[in-house]
Amino acid sequence: MTRPLLVAVAMALSACHPGNEKAKELRSACEGGDVTACNELAGKLQKGEYVLRDDARAAVLYDRSCDGGIGDACANLGVVYQSGRGMKRDSVRALDLFRRGCEAGGLDGCARLGVLYVRGDGVARDVPRAATLFQQSCTGGNMIGCANLGALHASGEGVTRDVARAAELLRTSCDEEVAVGCLGLGRLHATGAGVERNDSIAAAMYAKACKGREVDGCLARGTALENGVGVPQNFDRAANLYHEACDDRSAEACARLAGMYDRGAGVYRQPAQAVRFRARACSLGHAESCDKLKSTS
């Protein structure tokens, strides 16, 4: 069978796929004023799932659904503003949308609002308040809430320290592909808190977290590769992961990358690049990098 014919057959099969029909139904329902359908369609537009990917259009539909009282849509739109994917990044707007989503019963909004309280991002830092929000969302079955609640139980911040409970929550959320849950579970395996101490499992969990676009997962995976802990040492791969995490505003990753340029580990030795990445780390709040820049100026 020739290639053009193979392509034509593949397109025909795709056109007949139930997913195509579902997308058409959602589009029709959304155009008819069904805001729940608009929220679902927006999700498909973001993923390019049986429709052409269109982040900007997805944001418009999330906005329509949020105004229609769909709490999850408010949270979804908040993520858009937080990431700048389809809209200009706006952390203040994201905070407002997470709060609106939570108040409208959107469990994801509660979980993401809790994350902002933990970080003190746009609000006064309030870990007990965050724990309440995580518990609320986790009880309702939201795995992001469960993962973050597990992280708090692991540290004992805002809640009673309970590593067994932490491991349970983190494992459950990681099994559901929640990246931050995999990161937390990896950290438990690295220390043996509540689970078997196993560097190889920890490294695998970090890889899973990184694949899920959790920046600290990429940083942890890079560190494991740089030091050969739980995985064969690989400077090239470590440097690549540090680059990715630095681009995602990880100050520690930028600092580690600067060190690799200083040594010529995984990258060509380039002192000028080391200074550039150290300056970026400093601008992101890495105090040690700032001190090193001062000492060499």
C-alpha positions as a Markdown table, in Angstrom:
| # | Residue | x | y | z |
|---|---|---|---|---|
| 1 | Met | 0.0 | 0.0 | 0.0 |
| 2 | Thr | 1.5 | 3.4 | -1.0 |
| 3 | Arg | 2.1 | 6.1 | 1.6 |
| 4 | Pro | -0.6 | 8.5 | 0.3 |
| 5 | Leu | -3.1 | 5.7 | 0.6 |
| 6 | Leu | -2.0 | 4.8 | 4.1 |
| 7 | Val | -2.4 | 8.4 | 5.1 |
| 8 | Ala | -5.9 | 8.5 | 3.6 |
| 9 | Val | -6.9 | 5.3 | 5.4 |
| 10 | Ala | -5.6 | 6.7 | 8.7 |
| 11 | Met | -7.5 | 9.9 | 8.3 |
| 12 | Ala | -10.7 | 8.0 | 7.4 |
| 13 | Leu | -10.3 | 5.8 | 10.5 |
| 14 | Ser | -9.7 | 8.9 | 12.6 |
| 15 | Ala | -12.8 | 10.6 | 11.2 |
| 16 | Cys | -14.9 | 7.5 | 12.3 |
| 17 | His | -13.4 | 7.4 | 15.8 |
| 18 | Pro | -15.9 | 7.9 | 18.6 |
| 19 | Gly | -13.7 | 10.6 | 20.0 |
| 20 | Asn | -14.4 | 12.7 | 16.8 |
| 21 | Glu | -18.2 | 12.3 | 17.4 |
| 22 | Lys | -17.8 | 13.3 | 21.1 |
| 23 | Ala | -15.9 | 16.4 | 20.1 |
| 24 | Lys | -18.6 | 17.4 | 17.6 |
| 25 | Glu | -21.3 | 16.8 | 20.3 |
| 26 | Leu | -19.4 | 19.0 | 22.8 |
| 27 | Arg | -19.0 | 21.8 | 20.2 |
| 28 | Ser | -22.7 | 21.7 | 19.3 |
| 29 | Ala | -23.7 | 21.7 | 23.0 |
| 30 | Cys | -21.3 | 24.5 | 23.9 |
| 31 | Glu | -22.6 | 26.6 | 21.0 |
| 32 | Gly | -26.1 | 26.0 | 22.4 |
| 33 | Gly | -25.2 | 27.4 | 25.7 |
| 34 | Asp | -24.1 | 24.3 | 27.7 |
| 35 | Val | -21.3 | 25.7 | 29.8 |
| 36 | Thr | -20.3 | 22.2 | 31.1 |
| 37 | Ala | -19.8 | 21.2 | 27.5 |
| 38 | Cys | -17.7 | 24.3 | 26.9 |
| 39 | Asn | -15.4 | 23.3 | 29.8 |
| 40 | Glu | -14.9 | 19.8 | 28.4 |
| 41 | Leu | -14.4 | 21.1 | 24.9 |
| 42 | Ala | -11.7 | 23.5 | 26.2 |
| 43 | Gly | -9.8 | 20.6 | 27.7 |
| 44 | Lys | -9.8 | 18.8 | 24.4 |
| 45 | Leu | -8.6 | 22.0 | 22.6 |
| 46 | Gln | -5.7 | 22.2 | 25.0 |
| 47 | Lys | -4.7 | 18.6 | 24.4 |
| 48 | Gly | -5.5 | 18.6 | 20.7 |
| 49 | Glu | -7.7 | 15.6 | 21.4 |
| 50 | Tyr | -9.7 | 14.9 | 18.2 |
| 51 | Val | -9.7 | 18.7 | 17.5 |
| 52 | Leu | -7.0 | 21.0 | 16.4 |
| 53 | Arg | -5.0 | 22.3 | 19.4 |
| 54 | Asp | -6.0 | 25.9 | 20.2 |
| 55 | Asp | -4.9 | 27.2 | 23.6 |
| 56 | Ala | -6.3 | 30.7 | 23.0 |
| 57 | Arg | -9.7 | 29.3 | 22.1 |
| 58 | Ala | -9.6 | 27.0 | 25.1 |
| 59 | Ala | -9.0 | 30.0 | 27.4 |
| 60 | Val | -12.1 | 31.7 | 25.9 |
| 61 | Leu | -14.3 | 28.7 | 26.6 |
| 62 | Tyr | -12.9 | 28.2 | 30.1 |
| 63 | Asp | -13.8 | 31.9 | 30.7 |
| 64 | Arg | -17.4 | 31.3 | 29.4 |
| 65 | Ser | -17.8 | 28.2 | 31.6 |
| 66 | Cys | -16.4 | 29.9 | 34.7 |
| 67 | Asp | -18.8 | 32.8 | 34.3 |
| 68 | Gly | -21.5 | 30.1 | 34.0 |
| 69 | Gly | -20.7 | 28.8 | 37.5 |
| 70 | Ile | -18.5 | 25.8 | 36.6 |
| 71 | Gly | -15.9 | 25.8 | 39.4 |
| 72 | Asp | -13.5 | 23.5 | 37.6 |
| 73 | Ala | -13.5 | 25.8 | 34.6 |
| 74 | Cys | -12.4 | 28.7 | 36.8 |
| 75 | Ala | -9.5 | 26.6 | 38.1 |
| 76 | Asn | -8.6 | 25.5 | 34.6 |
| 77 | Leu | -8.5 | 29.2 | 33.4 |
| 78 | Gly | -6.4 | 30.0 | 36.5 |
| 79 | Val | -3.9 | 27.5 | 35.3 |
| 80 | Val | -3.9 | 29.1 | 31.9 |
| 81 | Tyr | -3.1 | 32.5 | 33.5 |
| 82 | Gln | -0.5 | 31.0 | 35.8 |
| 83 | Ser | 1.4 | 29.3 | 33.0 |
| 84 | Gly | 0.8 | 31.9 | 30.3 |
| 85 | Arg | -0.3 | 29.2 | 27.9 |
| 86 | Gly | -2.9 | 30.8 | 25.7 |
| 87 | Met | -3.1 | 34.0 | 27.7 |
| 88 | Lys | -0.6 | 36.5 | 29.0 |
| 89 | Arg | 0.8 | 35.3 | 32.4 |
| 90 | Asp | -1.1 | 36.9 | 35.3 |
| 91 | Ser | -0.6 | 35.5 | 38.8 |
| 92 | Val | -3.1 | 37.9 | 40.4 |
| 93 | Arg | -5.8 | 36.8 | 38.0 |
| 94 | Ala | -4.8 | 33.2 | 38.5 |
| 95 | Leu | -5.2 | 33.6 | 42.3 |
| 96 | Asp | -8.7 | 35.1 | 41.9 |
| 97 | Leu | -9.8 | 32.3 | 39.6 |
| 98 | Phe | -8.5 | 29.6 | 41.9 |
| 99 | Arg | -10.5 | 31.2 | 44.7 |
| 100 | Arg | -13.6 | 31.5 | 42.6 |
| 101 | Gly | -13.3 | 27.9 | 41.5 |
| 102 | Cys | -13.0 | 26.7 | 45.0 |
| 103 | Glu | -15.9 | 28.7 | 46.2 |
| 104 | Ala | -18.0 | 27.3 | 43.3 |
| 105 | Gly | -17.2 | 23.7 | 44.4 |
| 106 | Gly | -14.2 | 23.1 | 42.0 |
| 107 | Leu | -11.9 | 20.8 | 44.0 |
| 108 | Asp | -9.0 | 21.6 | 41.7 |
| 109 | Gly | -9.3 | 25.2 | 42.5 |
| 110 | Cys | -9.2 | 24.5 | 46.2 |
| 111 | Ala | -6.0 | 22.4 | 45.7 |
| 112 | Arg | -4.3 | 25.0 | 43.6 |
| 113 | Leu | -5.3 | 27.8 | 46.0 |
| 114 | Gly | -3.7 | 25.7 | 48.8 |
| 115 | Val | -0.4 | 25.6 | 46.8 |
| 116 | Leu | -0.4 | 29.4 | 46.7 |
| 117 | Tyr | -0.9 | 29.5 | 50.5 |
| 118 | Val | 2.0 | 27.2 | 51.0 |
| 119 | Arg | 4.3 | 29.3 | 48.8 |
| 120 | Gly | 2.9 | 32.7 | 50.0 |
| 121 | Asp | 2.4 | 33.4 | 46.3 |
| 122 | Gly | 0.1 | 36.4 | 46.1 |
| 123 | Val | -1.3 | 35.8 | 49.6 |
| 124 | Ala | 0.1 | 35.7 | 53.1 |
| 125 | Arg | 1.8 | 32.3 | 53.7 |
| 126 | Asp | -0.7 | 30.2 | 55.7 |
| 127 | Val | 0.2 | 26.5 | 55.8 |
| 128 | Pro | -2.7 | 25.4 | 58.1 |
| 129 | Arg | -5.1 | 27.1 | 55.7 |
| 130 | Ala | -3.4 | 25.3 | 52.8 |
| 131 | Ala | -3.8 | 22.0 | 54.7 |
| 132 | Thr | -7.5 | 22.5 | 55.1 |
| 133 | Leu | -7.9 | 23.2 | 51.4 |
| 134 | Phe | -5.8 | 20.2 | 50.5 |
| 135 | Gln | -7.9 | 18.0 | 52.8 |
| 136 | Gln | -11.1 | 19.4 | 51.3 |
| 137 | Ser | -10.0 | 18.6 | 47.8 |
| 138 | Cys | -8.5 | 15.2 | 48.6 |
| 139 | Thr | -11.7 | 14.1 | 50.4 |
| 140 | Gly | -13.5 | 14.9 | 47.2 |
| 141 | Gly | -11.1 | 12.7 | 45.2 |
| 142 | Asn | -8.8 | 15.4 | 43.8 |
| 143 | Met | -5.4 | 13.8 | 43.5 |
| 144 | Ile | -3.5 | 17.1 | 43.4 |
| 145 | Gly | -5.0 | 17.9 | 46.8 |
| 146 | Cys | -4.0 | 14.4 | 48.1 |
| 147 | Ala | -0.4 | 14.8 | 46.8 |
| 148 | Asn | 0.1 | 18.2 | 48.5 |
| 149 | Leu | -1.5 | 17.0 | 51.7 |
| 150 | Gly | 0.9 | 14.0 | 51.6 |
| 151 | Ala | 3.8 | 16.4 | 51.3 |
| 152 | Leu | 2.7 | 18.3 | 54.4 |
| 153 | His | 2.3 | 15.1 | 56.4 |
| 154 | Ala | 5.8 | 14.2 | 55.3 |
| 155 | Ser | 7.2 | 17.4 | 56.7 |
| 156 | Gly | 4.8 | 18.0 | 59.6 |
| 157 | Glu | 4.2 | 21.5 | 58.5 |
| 158 | Gly | 0.7 | 22.7 | 59.1 |
| 159 | Val | -0.4 | 19.2 | 60.1 |
| 160 | Thr | 0.8 | 16.4 | 62.3 |
| 161 | Arg | 3.8 | 14.6 | 60.9 |
| 162 | Asp | 2.7 | 11.2 | 59.7 |
| 163 | Val | 5.1 | 9.5 | 57.2 |
| 164 | Ala | 2.9 | 6.4 | 56.8 |
| 165 | Arg | -0.1 | 8.6 | 55.8 |
| 166 | Ala | 2.2 | 10.7 | 53.6 |
| 167 | Ala | 3.4 | 7.6 | 51.8 |
| 168 | Glu | -0.1 | 6.4 | 51.2 |
| 169 | Leu | -1.3 | 9.8 | 49.8 |
| 170 | Leu | 1.8 | 10.3 | 47.7 |
| 171 | Arg | 1.7 | 6.8 | 46.2 |
| 172 | Thr | -2.0 | 7.0 | 45.4 |
| 173 | Ser | -1.6 | 10.4 | 43.7 |
| 174 | Cys | 1.5 | 9.2 | 41.8 |
| 175 | Asp | -0.4 | 6.2 | 40.5 |
| 176 | Glu | -2.8 | 8.7 | 39.1 |
| 177 | Glu | 0.0 | 10.5 | 37.2 |
| 178 | Val | 0.1 | 13.5 | 39.6 |
| 179 | Ala | 3.7 | 14.6 | 39.2 |
| 180 | Val | 4.0 | 16.3 | 42.5 |
| 181 | Gly | 2.9 | 13.1 | 44.2 |
| 182 | Cys | 5.7 | 11.2 | 42.4 |
| 183 | Leu | 8.2 | 13.8 | 43.5 |
| 184 | Gly | 7.2 | 13.5 | 47.1 |
| 185 | Leu | 7.2 | 9.7 | 47.0 |
| 186 | Gly | 10.7 | 9.8 | 45.5 |
| 187 | Arg | 11.9 | 12.0 | 48.4 |
| 188 | Leu | 10.5 | 9.5 | 50.9 |
| 189 | His | 12.3 | 6.6 | 49.2 |
| 190 | Ala | 15.5 | 8.7 | 49.2 |
| 191 | Thr | 15.4 | 9.0 | 53.0 |
| 192 | Gly | 13.5 | 5.8 | 53.9 |
| 193 | Ala | 10.8 | 7.8 | 55.7 |
| 194 | Gly | 7.7 | 5.6 | 55.8 |
| 195 | Val | 8.9 | 3.5 | 52.9 |
| 196 | Glu | 11.8 | 1.3 | 51.8 |
| 197 | Arg | 15.0 | 3.4 | 51.4 |
| 198 | Asn | 15.9 | 2.9 | 47.8 |
| 199 | Asp | 17.8 | 5.3 | 45.6 |
| 200 | Ser | 16.8 | 3.6 | 42.4 |
| 201 | Ile | 13.1 | 3.9 | 43.1 |
| 202 | Ala | 13.6 | 7.5 | 44.2 |
| 203 | Ala | 15.4 | 8.3 | 40.9 |
| 204 | Ala | 12.6 | 6.6 | 38.9 |
| 205 | Met | 10.0 | 8.6 | 40.8 |
| 206 | Tyr | 11.9 | 11.8 | 40.0 |
| 207 | Ala | 11.9 | 10.8 | 36.3 |
| 208 | Lys | 8.2 | 10.3 | 36.4 |
| 209 | Ala | 7.7 | 13.7 | 38.1 |
| 210 | Cys | 9.9 | 15.4 | 35.5 |
| 211 | Lys | 8.0 | 13.7 | 32.7 |
| 212 | Gly | 4.8 | 15.2 | 34.3 |
| 213 | Arg | 6.4 | 18.7 | 34.0 |
| 214 | Glu | 7.1 | 19.1 | 37.7 |
| 215 | Val | 10.2 | 21.3 | 37.7 |
| 216 | Asp | 11.5 | 20.1 | 41.1 |
| 217 | Gly | 11.3 | 16.6 | 39.7 |
| 218 | Cys | 13.6 | 17.5 | 36.8 |
| 219 | Leu | 16.0 | 19.1 | 39.3 |
| 220 | Ala | 16.0 | 16.1 | 41.5 |
| 221 | Arg | 16.5 | 13.7 | 38.5 |
| 222 | Gly | 19.3 | 15.9 | 37.3 |
| 223 | Thr | 21.0 | 15.8 | 40.7 |
| 224 | Ala | 20.7 | 12.0 | 40.8 |
| 225 | Leu | 22.3 | 11.8 | 37.4 |
| 226 | Glu | 25.0 | 14.3 | 38.2 |
| 227 | Asn | 26.0 | 12.4 | 41.4 |
| 228 | Gly | 25.2 | 8.9 | 40.1 |
| 229 | Val | 22.8 | 8.2 | 42.9 |
| 230 | Gly | 20.3 | 5.4 | 42.0 |
| 231 | Val | 21.2 | 5.7 | 38.3 |
| 232 | Pro | 24.5 | 5.6 | 36.3 |
| 233 | Gln | 26.3 | 8.9 | 36.4 |
| 234 | Asn | 25.5 | 11.0 | 33.3 |
| 235 | Phe | 26.7 | 14.6 | 33.2 |
| 236 | Asp | 25.3 | 15.3 | 29.7 |
| 237 | Arg | 21.7 | 14.3 | 30.7 |
| 238 | Ala | 22.0 | 16.1 | 34.1 |
| 239 | Ala | 23.0 | 19.3 | 32.3 |
| 240 | Asn | 20.1 | 19.0 | 29.9 |
| 241 | Leu | 17.7 | 18.6 | 32.8 |
| 242 | Tyr | 19.2 | 21.6 | 34.6 |
| 243 | His | 18.7 | 23.6 | 31.5 |
| 244 | Glu | 15.0 | 22.7 | 31.4 |
| 245 | Ala | 14.5 | 23.4 | 35.0 |
| 246 | Cys | 16.4 | 26.7 | 34.9 |
| 247 | Asp | 14.2 | 27.8 | 31.9 |
| 248 | Asp | 11.2 | 27.0 | 34.2 |
| 249 | Arg | 12.7 | 29.4 | 36.8 |
| 250 | Ser | 14.4 | 27.0 | 39.2 |
| 251 | Ala | 17.1 | 29.0 | 40.9 |
| 252 | Glu | 18.8 | 25.8 | 42.2 |
| 253 | Ala | 18.9 | 24.3 | 38.7 |
| 254 | Cys | 20.5 | 27.5 | 37.3 |
| 255 | Ala | 23.1 | 27.5 | 40.1 |
| 256 | Arg | 23.9 | 23.8 | 39.4 |
| 257 | Leu | 24.2 | 24.5 | 35.7 |
| 258 | Ala | 26.6 | 27.3 | 36.4 |
| 259 | Gly | 28.8 | 24.9 | 38.4 |
| 260 | Met | 28.8 | 22.5 | 35.4 |
| 261 | Tyr | 29.9 | 25.2 | 33.1 |
| 262 | Asp | 32.7 | 26.1 | 35.6 |
| 263 | Arg | 33.9 | 22.5 | 35.6 |
| 264 | Gly | 33.1 | 21.5 | 32.0 |
| 265 | Ala | 31.0 | 18.6 | 33.2 |
| 266 | Gly | 28.4 | 17.6 | 30.7 |
| 267 | Val | 29.0 | 20.9 | 28.8 |
| 268 | Tyr | 32.0 | 22.6 | 27.4 |
| 269 | Arg | 33.8 | 24.6 | 30.0 |
| 270 | Gln | 32.7 | 28.2 | 29.5 |
| 271 | Pro | 33.3 | 30.6 | 32.4 |
| 272 | Ala | 31.1 | 33.3 | 30.7 |
| 273 | Gln | 28.2 | 30.9 | 30.6 |
| 274 | Ala | 28.8 | 30.0 | 34.2 |
| 275 | Val | 28.5 | 33.7 | 35.2 |
| 276 | Arg | 25.3 | 34.1 | 33.1 |
| 277 | Phe | 23.5 | 31.2 | 34.7 |
| 278 | Arg | 24.8 | 32.2 | 38.2 |
| 279 | Ala | 23.4 | 35.7 | 37.6 |
| 280 | Arg | 20.0 | 34.1 | 36.6 |
| 281 | Ala | 20.1 | 32.0 | 39.8 |
| 282 | Cys | 20.8 | 35.1 | 41.8 |
| 283 | Ser | 17.9 | 37.0 | 40.2 |
| 284 | Leu | 15.6 | 34.1 | 41.1 |
| 285 | Gly | 16.7 | 34.4 | 44.8 |
| 286 | His | 19.6 | 32.0 | 45.1 |
| 287 | Ala | 21.7 | 33.7 | 47.8 |
| 288 | Glu | 24.8 | 31.6 | 47.4 |
| 289 | Ser | 25.0 | 32.5 | 43.7 |
| 290 | Cys | 24.7 | 36.2 | 44.6 |
| 291 | Asp | 27.6 | 35.8 | 47.0 |
| 292 | Lys | 29.8 | 34.1 | 44.4 |
| 293 | Leu | 29.0 | 36.8 | 41.9 |
| 294 | Lys | 30.1 | 39.5 | 44.4 |
| 295 | Ser | 33.3 | 37.7 | 45.3 |
| 296 | Thr | 34.4 | 37.5 | 41.6 |
| 297 | Ser | 33.4 | 41.0 | 40.6 |
